[in-house]
């Protein structure tokens, strides 16, 4: 369903910014992507979006705001083009770019916020959103004129906690199983009915592919947070609860590790040493991308890169178990989010810029799927014929499963980035037999609680 909420304006918030504790660097992680939204019938900005520029334009003055983001050179070029288009439509507002690569971004932002120099508009990632909101760095966007009515509530909810809206997702991805039909056919195995298959079906199919080919069924290099999240949600649990605490029990986690070990032992997935070596090479060196495996777990926005590396047309499948347990585990992953500084000296203009990026067809045409499939449904439809065939395939899959999404996972707590590293370490120990699944699960929960507590 879509939310009918439209944020309201409030007076300038002047919140004291606490010194950021520790470096907020996170190992390379996967997602960063799209924005867009609605406009008047003539394609121009909405009345609310125009309001922020009116006073400055009428007086002949130009208000300058700063916009911070991370990304590649391609994203930097797109954002420069985006800023130019916005300034052409809003002559009373100038936007100063402030960008760097992913790793440097968080160190730089921590320094800026500690010195009271937070950018007016900034990109956020879900693992850091609560960190900055709790420290009073971010404005509650419900207090500003930003239209979110064309964004599904199940994705909008990823930026909502503690009674406020601290980040608005720009685009969405979905966790999927990518499958190679040629690999299935070569092994004499049919593709599954992904609306009904179970985790036992998954195990049996991966083993059958390995037995019928020279490769493996699945690249099952242990699981990362999204895989654990889907597994837990299928069982009525969550990675984190509404209070930012662990939302699943040790038995649930142990059972997933037991399945991983069973698949390796049966030959359906490679041994731990090969799995970790392949994983270190990145998605384009995955078994699926190098035609040595038939299935791998990725995000929808990675389909084009992996299909290109594989030289084959791949298909997208739902996770096993979606119809097997209490509920579905699928969720819409915010590729990144737009936030505003609580201490901005120009909150109306900052809100106008955010609203335009989310709701302008012009912005959608520039960004396309750089930040994920647009979270704004109207903009998504507007740009669909401008996407590549593979991007359209991913978009159609997301549209197909969106109605199956029950809710948005609660926002991760402070320290979630460090927890991701903890999960990788213990996962390796379990795969190499250095600890049992149950012991590993109990230790993970205890140490994750200490990190985020």
N, C-alpha and C positions, 0 to 999 in steps of 0.2 A: 504494500500500500504506500501511497505517497503522503508526506506530511503537509498539512495546510499551514504550518507555522510560518510566520514572517517575523524576523527579528525586529526589535524596537530600538530607538536611539536612547542613549542616556548621557548625562554629563560626563566630562572627561574623568576617567579613573586615574588616580595617582597612587599607585601601589608601590610600596617600598620593595625593591628587588633584593632578595637575599643572595649572598655570594654562592655561586654554584659549587656544590661539593663534588670534587673529583672530575676527571676528564670524562666526557660523555662519548667516547669513541666506541663504535660498534664494528665488529668484523663485517666484511662485505656481506650484505644481505640484500635480498633480492628485489625489493619492489620500489618503484618510483614512477609516477605516471600522469594522469589527465585532468582537465577541468572544463567546465562550461555552464550554459543555461538558457534562460528565457529572455525574451525581449518583446517590445511592442510589435504590433502587426506589421509595421514598416521595417522591422529588423533593427531598429535603433534601440538605445538604452531605455529602460523602464523609467517611470516617473521618480521612483525611489532612488534609482541609480543616478539620475540627473541632479537630485537635490544637493548632493555633496559638492558639486562644482558651481552651483548657482551663485553663491555669495562671492566666491573668489572671481568668477568670470565677470559678474556685474561690476565689481570694483576695479577690474583690470589687473588684479594681482594674481600671481601664480603661487599656489601652495605646493611645496615639494614634500613627497613622502619617499621612504626607502623600502625596497622589496628585496628580501633575501631568499636564496634558494641554493640547492646543491645540484650537481649533475655534470654531464659530459659537455663537450664543446657544442654538440648538436642542440642540447637543451638550452644552453646559453644563447645560441643564435635564435632559437624559437622565442625565447623570452624577450630578447631585444626587439624582435618583430612585434611581439605581443604588446610591449610597452609603447612602441611607436603608434600602433593602432589605437590603443586606449587614449593616448595623449591627443591624437587627432580628433577623437570624439569628445574629449573632455579638456578643452583648452585652458581651463583654470587649474589643472592638476598636472604636475610633473612628477615622474617616477624615476628615482635613482636606483640602478641595479646594484646588488651586493651578492656576489656568488662565489662559490668555490667547489671543490670536489667533496664527495660524501664524508670521508674521514675527517677532513679539515673543518667541515661545516660545524660540527658539534663543538669542537674545541673553540672555534671562533665565536660561536653563539654564546657559549658559556662565559667567555671573556667579555663580550658585549653586554650581556645581561648583568653581569657582576658590576660593570661600570655604569649601569643605568643608560646604556646606549642601544637598547633593543630596537631592531628594525620595526617600522610601522606595520608592515605586512611580512609574514615569514612562513616558509614551508615547515611543516611539522611531520613527524613520523609517529605512529601509534605507540611505540615503546617509550617515547620521550614526552608524549603529550601530557600525561598526568604529572610528570616531573616538573615541567615548566608551569603548568596550571597551579599546582600546589604551592609553588614558590611565588605566586602572585605576578608572574611575568605576563600571562596571557589575559586578554579581555574576554568577558563572557559575551559571545556573539549574539545571544538572544536580545541584548540591549542595543542592537544596531540594525539599521535598515538593510538587511541582507535576505533576499528571497530564497528559501530552501524548499518551496512547495513542489518542485519537480524532481526532488531527490528522495529516493525510497527511504522510508523510516529505518529499515533494517541496515542501511549503510550509514545514514545520518547518525544513528545511535552510537556508532563507534567513537564519536567525538563528544558524547554527552556523559557527564558524571557529576556528582556533587551538586545537582540542580542547575548546571550550566552547560552551555555549548562552547567548547574551547577550541575546536578545530572542525572545519567542514571538509569532508573528503572531496577531492577533485576528480578522482576516478576510481574504478573498481577492477579487481581481479578475482578469480575463483581458483581454488586449489583443485587440480584435476589429475587423473591418470592419462597421460599421453600414450597412445598405442600405435604400433606400426602394423597395419593390415598385412603387408608383405611378410613380415616376420611371423605373424600368426599363420598365414597360408602356407609358408614354407615348412612349418612344423606340423601342418595338418590339423590345426586347431582353429575352431571358429571363434570370432569375436563374441564376447558375452552380451547378454541383455543387461545393460548397466542400470536399468530401472529396478532390477530384481535380484542381482547377484549378491551373494553373501561373502564373508571373509573366507569361509571354507572353499567356496567356488574359486575365489582368487588364488588361494594356495594351490589348488589342484590344477588350475589352468597354467600357472607359472611353471610348475613342475613339468607338465605335459609339453610345454613349449621347449623347455631345456632338453627334455628327453628326445624331442623330435628335430632338434637343430644342433648347430655347433656353438650356439651361444647360450644366453640365459633368458629366463622369462622376464624377470624384473630386476631393475637396479634398486636393491633394497638396502641402502647403506645406513640402516638404522633410520630413525625418524628425527625430524626437527619439529619445532613448535607447531607449525600448521598441521602436520600429520597427527600429532598428539591431540591437538585441539579438535579435529574432526572426529577422531576415535572417542574422545571423552564426551563430546556433544551428542553423539549417537546414543550414549548411555545416560543422557540426562544430566551430565556434569559439564564443567567448563575448565579451561586452562586456568583462568583467574575468576574469582567471584566479584560481586559488586563492590566489595571492600578492598579489592586489590590483594586478596589472599589466595593461596592455592585452592582451586575449586574442584579438584578430583582426588580420589583416594589412591593409595599405593597399589592396591590390587588391580585397578584399571590400568595403571601404567605398566605394571609387571606383565600383564596379559599381552600387551602390545609387543613388548620385548620378546616374550616367549614365542609369539608368532614370527617375528623376524628371525629368531634363531632356528625355528623349525623349518622355515623356508630355505635358509642357508644350508642346513643339514640335509635337506631333501634335494639340493642341487638346483632349486628354482631361482635362487639368487646367488651371486658370487660370494666367495669367502670374504671375511672381514677385511683382510689386507688389501685385496683387489678393490673392494668397494670403497674404502677410504682413499686409495690412490686415485681412483677414477673421480671421486667426488672433488678431490683437490684440484682437478683440472678444469672444473667449471662445467656448466650445462652443455656447452658445445663439445665437450670431451666425454659426455655421458655415454653409457652403453647404448642408449637409444639413438643418440646422435651419430654414433659410429657404427650402427647396424649390428651391434653385438648383443643387443637385448631388445625385447619386444614392448616393454612397458617401463615407464618411469613417472615419478610424481613431480609435477611442476606447477607453475602458475599459468593461467591462460595467456598472459601477455608474453610468455616465453615461447609460444608456439611457432612464431615465424622464424626465430633464430634457430630453434632446434630442427624444424622441418628443413630449413635451408642447409644446415650442417649435415643432416641425414641424407639429403637428396631424395627424399620421399615425402609423399603426402601422409600426414599423420592424422589420427582421429582423437577426439576428446571423449573421455569416459568419466562418469560419476565414480566416486569412491565406492568400493564394496560396502555392504551393510547399511545403505541409506534406507532400505525398507525392512531391515532385519531387527532393529532394536526399538527403543522408546520413541525416537524421533530422528530427523535427519541431522547430519553433522555439518552439511555445507553452509558456508557463510560468505558474505561479500567482503572481501579484503580491501580496505582503503589503501590505494596505492601511495598516497600522501595526502596531507591535509593543509588547508589554508588557515592560518591563525593571525590574530592582531595583537600588537603590544598593548598591554593595559596602560602603559604610560605614554602612548602616542599623543603628540600635541595636535594632531589632525585626525581625530577618529572618524569624522564624517567622510573625509576624503579617502581614508584607508578603507572604510566600509564600502564606499562607492567602487573602489578598485576591486575588492574581493567580489562584490556582487556582479560586476561586469565580467570578471574572469569565469565565474560560475555560470552565468546566465546569458552571456552574449553569443549568438551564433558566429559572430566574427571571431571571437576568441576560440571557439570550437574549431573553426576552419583552420586556424593557425596551429593549434596544439595537436589536433587529431587524437592519436592514442599515445602520445609521448608520456602521459601521466596515468595510463590505464584507460580503460573504456570510460567515457565521460559519466560521472555520477548523475548528472542532470539528464533525465530521460528524453526531454525535448531536444537538447543539443545532440545527444547520442543519435537520435533518429535523423537529425539534420545533416550530420556528417557521414552517415553510414555509406553512402555511395562513393565517398572519397577515400575510404579505407581499402587496403589491399584485400585480396581474396582470403588470405590467412587471417587477417585481422577481423574480417567479416565473419569467418568461421568461429573465431573466439567470441565475438559479440553475440552471435546466434546462440552459442552454448550458454553464455551468461544469461541471456534472456530466457532460455528454456528452464534453467534451474532456479531463477530468482523467486518464482512462486513457491519453491520448496524450502526456501530459507525461513526458519522459524523466528530468528531474532539475531541481533548483533552480539558478538562476544563482548563481555565487559572489557573496558580499557585496561591495559596492563598497568601494573604499579611502577613506582620508581624502582630502578635497578633491574628492569626486565631485560635490558641488553646484556647485563652480566649473567643473568640466569640462562640466556641462550648459550653462552660459553660453557656454563656448568653442565647443561644438558648434553652438549657435544662431548665433553670429557667423560661423563659417566656412561653415555651410550657406547663409546669406544671400549671402555672397561667391560661392559656387558657383552659386547660382540666378541671380544677376545677371551671371554671366560674368566676374567679377573675378579668378577663379582657376579652374583646371581641377579636375575631380573627383580626379585622381591627386595633384596638388599639394596640394589641400585635405586629402586623406586623410593624406598624409605629414606635413603640418604639424600636423594634429589629433593624430596619434599622438605626435609629438615633444613638443608642448606639453602634452598630457594627462599624459604620463610625467613632465614637469618639475613639473607641479602636484601630482601624487600621490606623487612619489618621495621 
